[in-house]
Amino acid sequence: MAETWLPSLRTATPQEGFELATKLARIGVKVTQPSAEIRDKLRAAYDHDAGQLIASSQVIAIHFQTVAAANDYWRT
């Protein structure tokens, strides 16, 4: 059984929500490519590629939309 690392999408603030969205993106990459050695080798391919960096930002933005919705956009 996998370790529970995401007990909730609820966060106290939008900044915490953005940090969670970033973590979701990073975990997604680790799940897709579990080898740290291969991820490190691939990093050189996208570090200087504006298109791939923008795509990474888009993934984080999509996760942030999900977290924001789960938090009712932090309305109280």
Backbone hydrogen bonds, N-H to C=O, Kabsch-Sander energy under -0.5 kcal/mol:
donor,donor_aa,acceptor,acceptor_aa,energy
5,W,3,E,-0.8
17,G,13,T,-2.0
18,F,14,P,-2.5
19,E,15,Q,-2.4
20,L,16,E,-2.2
21,A,17,G,-2.4
22,T,18,F,-2.4
23,K,19,E,-2.1
24,L,20,L,-2.7
25,A,21,A,-2.0
26,R,22,T,-2.3
27,I,23,K,-3.0
28,G,24,L,-2.3
29,V,25,A,-1.8
30,K,26,R,-2.0
31,V,27,I,-2.5
32,T,28,G,-2.2
33,Q,29,V,-3.0
36,A,34,P,-0.7
39,R,35,S,-2.4
40,D,36,A,-2.5
41,K,37,E,-1.8
42,L,38,I,-2.6
43,R,39,R,-1.8
44,A,40,D,-0.7
44,A,41,K,-0.6
45,A,42,L,-1.3
46,Y,42,L,-1.0
46,Y,43,R,-0.7
47,D,43,R,-2.2
49,D,46,Y,-1.6
50,A,48,H,-0.7
53,L,49,D,-2.2
54,I,50,A,-2.5
55,A,51,G,-2.1
56,S,52,Q,-2.0
57,S,53,L,-2.0
58,Q,54,I,-2.1
59,V,55,A,-1.9
60,I,56,S,-2.0
61,A,57,S,-2.4
62,I,58,Q,-2.3
63,H,59,V,-2.2
64,F,60,I,-2.6
65,Q,61,A,-2.1
66,T,62,I,-1.7
67,V,63,H,-2.6
68,A,64,F,-3.0
69,A,65,Q,-2.2
70,A,66,T,-2.2
71,N,67,V,-1.3
72,D,69,A,-1.7
73,Y,68,A,-3.5
74,W,71,N,-2.1
75,R,72,D,-1.7
